[in-house]
Amino acid sequence: MRKQLNHELRWLLLVVLTSLFIGYLAQQVYFCLSLGLASYIFYHYRQVRRLTHWIERPSAEPPQLRGMWEEMACRVLRIRRRSIARKEKIANLLKRYQQSTQSLPDATILLNQYDEIEWFNTSATRLLDLNKKDIGQPVGRLIRDPGFLVFLSSAKVDTAPLEILSPIDDSKYLDIRVVPSAFDQRLVLIRDITYIHRLSEMRRDFVANVSHELRTPLTVVIGYLEAIEELDDLSSDEIRDLIKRMNPPARRMKYLVEDLLQLSQLDTGVIPGPRQCPRVDAPLQLNAIIQEAKQSSQGKHRIELDIDASLQLLGIEKEIYSVFSNLINNAVGYTPEGGLIQIKWKAVPEGALFEVIDSGVGIAPEYIDRLTERFFRVDVGRSRNSGGTGLGLSIVKQVLRRHDSAVTITSILGEGSTFRCVFGNERIAPQEHNDAPTNDTGSAENTDVDTRLNDVLRAVMHEYQRHRSVIYSVAKNCGTVTALSYISSILNGRYINQYWNYPL
């Protein structure tokens, strides 16, 4: 710029000298000097006017200027380009910020100093049903809650959040925070805490239910113990009778604790993949459970079976057994005398289908979604009288979750219910091929003996409940005869004549 100024000074000196020389020759020195200076000033006036006109019109092309005005135009152009680049950068940052804020799951509302809405994100539209027409409106007109207005007027950085019901949906709970921002603005952050609120309610209900479930049998047991302690002249028969009466509530507490421990293990245990799971002989499990269900039914129900004997699973044996047992026993317990129970285990395109259909009392639609909640009972008295803990379907739900499945419940009140679950194709165990030679001689006789052996095994398993899981495991891995030998060792080598006149 200094170079340009020096150049302009030389031009000014040249104009003055030329004007003086011409005025000296023409004997009009002042006139020629004035004319020369006026021409020089007019020239620069035109340059300034062009430059000013271009500055006022940023989109126009730079004018054709000369001298120091050209240098000034170049400098203005560089400043303008840097300003444009800076604005674009700020605009991109603002756009990215808005996009990030729009994707937040929490509702965000920007308020000015008068608590009027200046901006909000997509989640605010979802949670509060805001639209563009609400911009400029006081937020108190849209969230009509007296507690919110008091909270908004007194909120600070360290103020605890406010919990209110959603203004558009009374079934939802909202958590509201207010954060100060620049230029006397404030951010209102709103989060949907309905799920957390329900979890808190479930926790409170769970503690209350466990306390209630344990209090009742404990009261019975303590009452009998006090009676034994206070009455000194009780005979042995009376003591045995009292102990016999204490046994059901004690067992009920035992089953409750076992179910709670199983649920805890299912909730916190590692979820195994299909390749990490052993083969489960599902048809063998189902046959054992169905035999127990028939004995429990005592011929009062019609049970129809559709079981694929070759369809096996990859899973955790004990957990799969609990699913089958809970669903089948529920069907027997809630189906009236003469009702029909259908049990299906077969391959479908989606995988392996297990389905239990009963013609029982049915379930009201408003209760179906809550059936898998812990301790939830549609008929509290009937469930307790049947010895249930209220945790069976919760266990079913967790086991199926660990095996990449889920239970689907459909029911019509007064007509019956259907409990259905599908294990994916990746959970189906590959078929085992047995290439060993077979001997057809005496096959009918062997089949008859095997059938009788299986009948004996089921009867003994039903009688000796505490050894059932071990007996089942021995029978699965070593065969029926070995399992009966194990039972013989339990009974100290005695004969089981009441089951079958066959020495072990």
C-alpha positions as CSV (number, residue, x, y, z in Angstrom):
1,M,0.0,0.0,0.0
2,R,2.9,2.4,0.7
3,K,4.2,1.8,-2.8
4,Q,0.8,2.8,-4.2
5,L,0.7,5.9,-2.1
6,N,4.2,6.9,-3.4
7,H,3.0,6.3,-6.9
8,E,-0.1,8.6,-6.3
9,L,2.1,11.3,-4.9
10,R,4.3,11.2,-8.0
11,W,1.1,11.5,-10.1
12,L,-0.1,14.5,-8.1
13,L,3.3,16.2,-8.4
14,L,3.2,15.6,-12.1
15,V,-0.3,17.1,-12.4
16,V,0.7,20.2,-10.5
17,L,3.9,20.8,-12.4
18,T,2.2,20.2,-15.8
19,S,-0.6,22.6,-14.8
20,L,1.9,25.3,-13.7
21,F,3.9,24.9,-16.9
22,I,0.8,25.2,-19.1
23,G,-0.5,28.1,-17.0
24,Y,2.9,29.9,-17.3
25,L,2.8,29.5,-21.1
26,A,-0.8,30.7,-21.3
27,Q,-0.4,33.4,-18.7
28,Q,-3.2,31.6,-16.7
29,V,-1.3,29.9,-13.9
30,Y,-4.1,29.8,-11.3
31,F,-6.7,28.7,-13.8
32,C,-4.6,25.9,-15.2
33,L,-3.6,24.7,-11.7
34,S,-7.2,24.7,-10.6
35,L,-8.3,22.8,-13.7
36,G,-5.5,20.2,-13.2
37,L,-6.3,19.6,-9.6
38,A,-10.0,19.5,-10.3
39,S,-9.4,16.8,-13.0
40,Y,-7.3,14.8,-10.6
41,I,-9.9,15.0,-7.8
42,F,-12.7,14.0,-10.3
43,Y,-10.7,11.0,-11.4
44,H,-10.3,9.8,-7.8
45,Y,-13.9,10.6,-7.1
46,R,-14.9,8.2,-9.9
47,Q,-12.6,5.5,-8.5
48,V,-14.1,5.9,-5.0
49,R,-17.6,5.8,-6.3
50,R,-16.9,2.5,-8.2
51,L,-15.3,1.0,-5.1
52,T,-18.2,2.1,-2.9
53,H,-20.8,0.8,-5.3
54,W,-19.0,-2.6,-5.5
55,I,-18.7,-2.8,-1.6
56,E,-22.4,-2.2,-1.3
57,R,-23.1,-5.1,-3.8
58,P,-21.2,-8.1,-2.5
59,S,-22.4,-10.3,-5.4
60,A,-21.1,-8.0,-8.1
61,E,-17.8,-8.5,-9.9
62,P,-14.8,-6.3,-8.8
63,P,-14.7,-3.0,-10.8
64,Q,-11.7,-2.0,-13.0
65,L,-9.7,0.4,-10.8
66,R,-6.3,1.8,-11.0
67,G,-3.6,2.8,-8.6
68,M,-4.1,2.6,-4.9
69,W,-7.9,2.0,-5.4
70,E,-7.1,-1.2,-7.2
71,E,-5.0,-2.3,-4.2
72,M,-7.8,-1.3,-1.8
73,A,-10.3,-3.3,-3.9
74,C,-8.0,-6.4,-3.7
75,R,-7.7,-6.0,0.0
76,V,-11.5,-5.7,0.4
77,L,-11.9,-8.7,-1.8
78,R,-9.6,-10.8,0.3
79,I,-11.3,-9.7,3.5
80,R,-14.7,-10.5,2.0
81,R,-13.5,-14.0,1.0
82,R,-12.2,-14.7,4.4
83,S,-15.5,-13.5,5.9
84,I,-17.5,-15.7,3.6
85,A,-15.3,-18.7,4.5
86,R,-15.7,-17.9,8.2
87,K,-19.4,-17.6,7.8
88,E,-19.6,-20.9,5.9
89,K,-17.6,-22.6,8.6
90,I,-19.8,-21.2,11.3
91,A,-22.9,-22.2,9.4
92,N,-21.6,-25.7,9.0
93,L,-20.8,-25.9,12.7
94,L,-24.2,-24.6,13.5
95,K,-25.8,-27.1,11.1
96,R,-23.8,-30.0,12.6
97,Y,-24.8,-28.9,16.0
98,Q,-28.5,-28.7,15.1
99,Q,-28.3,-32.1,13.4
100,S,-26.6,-33.6,16.5
101,T,-29.2,-32.0,18.7
102,Q,-32.0,-33.2,16.5
103,S,-30.8,-36.8,16.9
104,L,-30.8,-36.6,20.7
105,P,-33.4,-38.9,22.3
106,D,-34.1,-36.2,24.9
107,A,-36.3,-33.2,24.0
108,T,-34.4,-29.9,23.9
109,I,-36.1,-26.5,23.9
110,L,-34.3,-23.2,23.6
111,L,-36.0,-20.3,25.5
112,N,-35.2,-16.6,25.3
113,Q,-35.1,-14.2,28.3
114,Y,-38.9,-14.1,28.3
115,D,-39.3,-17.9,28.4
116,E,-40.5,-18.0,24.8
117,I,-39.6,-20.8,22.5
118,E,-36.9,-20.0,20.0
119,W,-36.0,-23.5,18.8
120,F,-36.7,-27.2,19.6
121,N,-35.6,-30.6,18.3
122,T,-37.4,-33.5,16.8
123,S,-37.7,-35.3,20.2
124,A,-39.6,-32.3,21.5
125,T,-42.2,-32.8,18.8
126,R,-42.5,-36.4,19.8
127,L,-42.7,-35.9,23.5
128,L,-44.7,-32.6,23.6
129,D,-46.3,-32.5,20.2
130,L,-44.6,-29.1,19.3
131,N,-44.7,-27.7,15.8
132,K,-43.4,-24.6,14.0
133,K,-46.4,-22.5,15.1
134,D,-45.2,-22.9,18.7
135,I,-42.0,-20.9,18.1
136,G,-42.4,-17.6,19.9
137,Q,-45.0,-18.9,22.2
138,P,-44.4,-18.9,26.0
139,V,-43.5,-22.4,27.1
140,G,-45.9,-22.2,30.0
141,R,-48.8,-22.2,27.6
142,L,-47.7,-25.6,26.2
143,I,-46.7,-27.3,29.4
144,R,-49.6,-26.5,31.6
145,D,-48.4,-27.8,34.9
146,P,-48.3,-25.5,38.0
147,G,-45.2,-27.3,39.3
148,F,-43.4,-26.7,36.0
149,L,-44.0,-22.9,36.1
150,V,-42.7,-22.7,39.6
151,F,-39.7,-24.9,38.7
152,L,-39.0,-22.8,35.6
153,S,-38.9,-19.5,37.5
154,S,-36.6,-20.8,40.3
155,A,-34.4,-23.3,38.4
156,K,-30.7,-23.1,38.7
157,V,-27.7,-25.2,37.7
158,D,-27.8,-27.4,40.8
159,T,-31.6,-27.6,41.0
160,A,-32.9,-31.2,41.2
161,P,-34.9,-32.2,38.1
162,L,-38.7,-32.1,38.1
163,E,-40.9,-35.1,37.3
164,I,-44.3,-34.5,35.8
165,L,-46.9,-36.3,33.8
166,S,-46.8,-35.8,30.0
167,P,-49.1,-33.0,28.9
168,I,-50.2,-35.1,25.9
169,D,-50.2,-38.7,27.5
170,D,-51.1,-39.3,31.1
171,S,-49.4,-42.7,31.0
172,K,-45.9,-41.2,30.5
173,Y,-43.6,-39.6,33.0
174,L,-41.2,-36.8,32.0
175,D,-38.0,-35.6,33.7
176,I,-37.3,-31.9,33.2
177,R,-34.0,-30.0,33.7
178,V,-33.2,-26.3,33.0
179,V,-29.7,-25.3,31.9
180,P,-28.6,-21.6,31.6
181,S,-27.2,-20.6,28.3
182,A,-25.6,-17.5,26.7
183,F,-27.4,-14.2,26.0
184,D,-30.0,-14.8,28.8
185,Q,-31.2,-17.9,27.1
186,R,-32.0,-21.2,28.7
187,L,-32.2,-24.8,27.6
188,V,-35.0,-27.0,28.8
189,L,-34.0,-30.7,28.6
190,I,-36.9,-33.2,28.8
191,R,-36.4,-37.0,29.1
192,D,-39.0,-39.8,29.0
193,I,-38.5,-41.8,32.2
194,T,-41.7,-43.9,31.9
195,Y,-39.5,-47.1,31.6
196,I,-37.5,-46.1,34.7
197,H,-40.6,-45.3,36.6
198,R,-42.2,-48.6,35.7
199,L,-39.0,-50.4,36.8
200,S,-39.2,-48.6,40.1
201,E,-42.8,-49.7,40.5
202,M,-41.9,-53.3,39.6
203,R,-39.1,-53.3,42.1
204,R,-41.5,-52.0,44.8
205,D,-44.1,-54.5,43.8
206,F,-41.5,-57.3,43.7
207,V,-40.3,-56.5,47.3
208,A,-43.9,-56.3,48.5
209,N,-44.9,-59.6,46.8
210,V,-41.8,-61.5,48.0
211,S,-42.5,-60.3,51.5
212,H,-46.2,-61.3,51.3
213,E,-45.4,-64.7,49.7
214,L,-42.9,-65.5,52.5
215,R,-44.9,-64.1,55.3
216,T,-47.9,-66.4,54.9
217,P,-46.1,-69.7,55.0
218,L,-43.7,-68.4,57.7
219,T,-46.7,-67.4,59.8
220,V,-48.1,-71.0,59.5
221,V,-44.8,-72.6,60.3
222,I,-44.2,-70.3,63.3
223,G,-47.7,-70.9,64.6
224,Y,-47.2,-74.7,64.6
225,L,-43.8,-74.4,66.2
226,E,-45.2,-72.2,69.0
227,A,-48.0,-74.8,69.5
228,I,-45.4,-77.6,69.8
229,E,-43.4,-75.5,72.2
230,E,-46.3,-74.5,74.5
231,L,-48.0,-77.9,74.5
232,D,-45.9,-80.4,76.5
233,D,-48.3,-83.3,76.5
234,L,-48.4,-83.8,72.8
235,S,-48.3,-87.4,71.7
236,S,-46.0,-88.6,68.9
237,D,-48.9,-88.9,66.5
238,E,-50.0,-85.3,67.2
239,I,-46.4,-84.1,66.7
240,R,-46.2,-86.0,63.4
241,D,-49.5,-84.5,62.3
242,L,-48.3,-80.9,63.1
243,I,-45.0,-81.6,61.2
244,K,-47.1,-82.9,58.3
245,R,-49.1,-79.7,58.3
246,M,-45.9,-77.6,58.3
247,N,-44.5,-79.5,55.4
248,P,-46.6,-77.7,52.6
249,P,-45.8,-74.1,53.6
250,A,-42.1,-75.0,54.2
251,R,-42.0,-76.6,50.7
252,R,-43.7,-73.5,49.3
253,M,-41.0,-71.3,50.7
254,K,-38.4,-73.6,49.4
255,Y,-39.9,-73.6,45.9
256,L,-40.2,-69.8,46.0
257,V,-36.5,-69.3,47.0
258,E,-35.4,-71.8,44.3
259,D,-37.4,-70.0,41.6
260,L,-36.0,-66.6,42.8
261,L,-32.5,-68.0,42.6
262,Q,-33.1,-69.4,39.2
263,L,-34.5,-66.1,38.0
264,S,-31.4,-64.3,39.3
265,Q,-29.1,-66.7,37.5
266,L,-31.0,-66.3,34.3
267,D,-30.9,-62.5,34.6
268,T,-27.2,-62.3,35.3
269,G,-25.8,-65.4,33.6
270,V,-23.8,-65.4,30.4
271,I,-26.1,-66.0,27.4
272,P,-24.6,-69.0,25.5
273,G,-24.6,-69.2,21.7
274,P,-25.9,-72.3,19.9
275,R,-22.4,-73.6,19.2
276,Q,-21.6,-73.5,22.9
277,C,-24.7,-75.5,23.9
278,P,-24.9,-79.2,24.2
279,R,-27.6,-81.3,22.5
280,V,-30.9,-81.5,24.3
281,D,-33.2,-84.5,23.7
282,A,-36.4,-82.4,23.7
283,P,-38.7,-85.4,22.8
284,L,-37.4,-87.4,25.8
285,Q,-38.0,-84.4,28.1
286,L,-41.5,-83.9,26.7
287,N,-42.4,-87.6,27.1
288,A,-41.3,-87.5,30.8
289,I,-43.2,-84.3,31.5
290,I,-46.3,-85.5,29.7
291,Q,-46.3,-88.7,31.7
292,E,-46.2,-86.7,34.9
293,A,-48.9,-84.4,33.6
294,K,-51.1,-87.4,32.8
295,Q,-50.6,-88.8,36.3
296,S,-51.4,-85.3,37.7
297,S,-54.5,-85.1,35.5
298,Q,-55.7,-88.5,36.6
299,G,-57.6,-89.0,33.4
300,K,-59.6,-85.8,33.7
301,H,-58.2,-84.2,30.5
302,R,-57.8,-85.3,26.9
303,I,-54.2,-84.8,25.9
304,E,-53.4,-84.9,22.2
305,L,-49.7,-85.0,21.1
306,D,-47.9,-84.0,17.9
307,I,-44.3,-84.6,18.7
308,D,-41.4,-85.1,16.3
309,A,-39.2,-87.7,18.0
310,S,-36.2,-86.8,15.9
311,L,-36.3,-83.0,16.5
312,Q,-33.6,-82.0,19.1
313,L,-32.2,-78.7,20.3
314,L,-28.9,-77.0,21.1
315,G,-29.4,-75.4,24.5
316,I,-29.2,-75.7,28.2
317,E,-31.0,-78.9,29.2
318,K,-32.2,-77.8,32.6
319,E,-33.6,-74.5,31.3
320,I,-35.4,-76.1,28.3
321,Y,-36.9,-78.6,30.7
322,S,-38.3,-75.7,32.9
323,V,-40.0,-74.2,29.8
324,F,-41.7,-77.4,28.8
325,S,-42.7,-78.3,32.4
326,N,-44.1,-74.8,33.2
327,L,-46.2,-74.5,30.1
328,I,-47.6,-78.0,30.2
329,N,-48.3,-78.0,33.9
330,N,-50.1,-74.6,33.6
331,A,-52.3,-76.1,30.9
332,V,-53.2,-79.0,33.2
333,G,-53.8,-76.8,36.2
334,Y,-56.0,-74.3,34.4
335,T,-58.0,-76.6,32.1
336,P,-61.3,-77.8,33.6
337,E,-62.2,-81.5,33.8
338,G,-63.0,-83.0,30.4
339,G,-61.0,-80.3,28.6
340,L,-58.6,-80.8,25.7
341,I,-54.9,-80.1,25.9
342,Q,-52.8,-80.2,22.7
343,I,-49.0,-80.3,22.8
344,K,-47.0,-79.8,19.7
345,W,-43.3,-80.1,19.0
346,K,-42.4,-80.1,15.4
347,A,-40.3,-78.4,12.7
348,V,-41.6,-75.3,10.9
349,P,-39.9,-73.1,8.4
350,E,-38.8,-70.7,11.1
351,G,-37.3,-73.4,13.3
352,A,-38.6,-75.7,16.0
353,L,-42.1,-75.0,17.3
354,F,-43.3,-75.8,20.8
355,E,-47.0,-75.1,21.3
356,V,-49.4,-75.8,24.1
357,I,-53.1,-75.3,23.4
358,D,-55.8,-75.7,26.1
359,S,-59.5,-75.3,26.3
360,G,-59.3,-73.8,29.8
361,V,-60.8,-70.7,31.4
362,G,-58.9,-68.3,29.1
363,I,-57.3,-65.0,30.0
364,A,-58.8,-61.5,29.7
365,P,-57.0,-59.3,27.0
366,E,-55.9,-56.7,29.6
367,Y,-53.9,-59.4,31.5
368,I,-52.0,-61.1,28.6
369,D,-49.2,-58.6,28.5
370,R,-48.6,-58.9,32.2
371,L,-48.6,-62.7,32.5
372,T,-44.8,-62.9,32.4
373,E,-44.4,-60.3,35.2
374,R,-43.0,-61.7,38.4
375,F,-45.7,-62.7,40.9
376,F,-48.5,-61.6,38.6
377,R,-51.6,-63.9,38.9
378,V,-54.9,-63.5,37.2
379,D,-56.6,-65.7,39.8
380,V,-54.5,-65.3,43.0
381,G,-56.4,-67.8,45.1
382,R,-56.4,-70.6,42.5
383,S,-52.7,-70.1,41.8
384,R,-51.7,-70.4,45.4
385,N,-53.9,-73.4,46.1
386,S,-52.2,-75.2,43.2
387,G,-48.8,-74.6,44.8
388,G,-47.6,-72.1,42.2
389,T,-45.1,-69.4,43.1
390,G,-46.2,-66.9,40.5
391,L,-42.7,-67.0,38.8
392,G,-43.2,-69.8,36.3
393,L,-43.9,-67.7,33.2
394,S,-41.2,-65.2,34.2
395,I,-38.7,-68.1,34.2
396,V,-40.1,-69.2,30.8
397,K,-39.6,-65.7,29.4
398,Q,-36.0,-65.4,30.6
399,V,-35.1,-68.9,29.4
400,L,-36.5,-68.3,26.0
401,R,-34.7,-64.9,25.8
402,R,-31.4,-66.8,26.5
403,H,-32.2,-69.2,23.7
404,D,-33.1,-66.4,21.1
405,S,-36.8,-67.0,21.4
406,A,-39.9,-65.6,23.0
407,V,-43.3,-66.8,24.2
408,T,-46.4,-65.7,22.3
409,I,-49.7,-65.8,24.2
410,T,-53.1,-65.7,22.6
411,S,-56.3,-66.3,24.6
412,I,-60.1,-66.0,24.4
413,L,-61.8,-65.7,27.7
414,G,-63.9,-68.8,28.4
415,E,-62.5,-70.7,25.4
416,G,-58.8,-71.4,26.1
417,S,-55.3,-70.2,25.6
418,T,-52.3,-70.9,23.3
419,F,-48.7,-70.6,24.4
420,R,-46.3,-70.7,21.5
421,C,-42.6,-70.3,21.1
422,V,-40.2,-71.0,18.1
423,F,-36.6,-71.8,18.5
424,G,-34.6,-70.6,15.5
425,N,-33.1,-72.9,12.9
426,E,-29.6,-72.3,14.4
427,R,-30.9,-73.9,17.6
428,I,-31.9,-77.2,15.9
429,A,-29.4,-79.9,16.6
430,P,-28.1,-81.8,13.4
431,Q,-29.4,-85.3,12.9
432,E,-27.3,-88.1,14.3
433,H,-26.8,-91.0,11.9
434,N,-26.4,-94.5,13.4
435,D,-24.7,-96.8,11.0
436,A,-24.3,-99.8,13.4
437,P,-25.9,-103.0,12.2
438,T,-29.2,-104.0,13.7
439,N,-30.7,-107.4,14.5
440,D,-34.4,-107.7,13.6
441,T,-34.7,-111.0,15.6
442,G,-36.8,-110.4,18.6
443,S,-37.3,-106.7,17.8
444,A,-41.0,-106.8,18.9
445,E,-40.0,-108.4,22.2
446,N,-37.2,-105.9,22.8
447,T,-39.6,-103.0,22.0
448,D,-42.1,-104.3,24.5
449,V,-39.5,-104.7,27.2
450,D,-38.2,-101.2,26.5
451,T,-41.7,-99.8,26.8
452,R,-42.2,-101.5,30.1
453,L,-38.8,-100.3,31.4
454,N,-39.7,-96.7,30.4
455,D,-43.0,-96.9,32.2
456,V,-41.3,-98.1,35.3
457,L,-38.7,-95.3,35.0
458,R,-41.4,-92.6,34.7
459,A,-43.3,-94.0,37.7
460,V,-40.2,-94.1,39.9
461,M,-39.2,-90.5,38.7
462,H,-42.6,-89.3,39.8
463,E,-42.3,-91.0,43.2
464,Y,-38.8,-89.9,44.0
465,Q,-38.9,-86.2,43.0
466,R,-35.7,-85.2,44.6
467,H,-33.7,-87.7,42.4
468,R,-35.6,-86.9,39.2
469,S,-33.0,-84.7,37.6
470,V,-30.2,-87.2,38.3
471,I,-32.3,-90.2,37.1
472,Y,-33.3,-88.3,33.9
473,S,-29.6,-87.5,33.2
474,V,-28.6,-91.1,33.7
475,A,-31.4,-92.4,31.5
476,K,-30.5,-89.9,28.8
477,N,-26.8,-90.7,28.7
478,C,-26.6,-94.3,29.8
479,G,-30.0,-95.9,29.0
480,T,-33.1,-96.9,30.9
481,V,-31.6,-100.1,32.5
482,T,-28.7,-98.2,33.9
483,A,-31.0,-95.6,35.4
484,L,-33.1,-98.3,37.0
485,S,-29.9,-99.7,38.5
486,Y,-29.1,-96.3,39.9
487,I,-32.6,-96.3,41.5
488,S,-31.9,-99.7,42.9
489,S,-28.8,-98.4,44.6
490,I,-30.9,-95.6,46.1
491,L,-33.3,-98.2,47.5
492,N,-30.4,-100.3,48.8
493,G,-30.9,-103.0,46.2
494,R,-34.5,-103.7,47.0
495,Y,-37.0,-104.8,44.5
496,I,-39.6,-102.3,43.1
497,N,-42.5,-104.8,43.0
498,Q,-45.1,-102.1,43.3
499,Y,-44.0,-100.7,39.9
500,W,-43.2,-103.9,38.0
501,N,-42.5,-107.5,39.1
502,Y,-39.0,-107.4,37.7
503,P,-35.8,-107.6,39.8
504,L,-33.3,-104.8,39.3
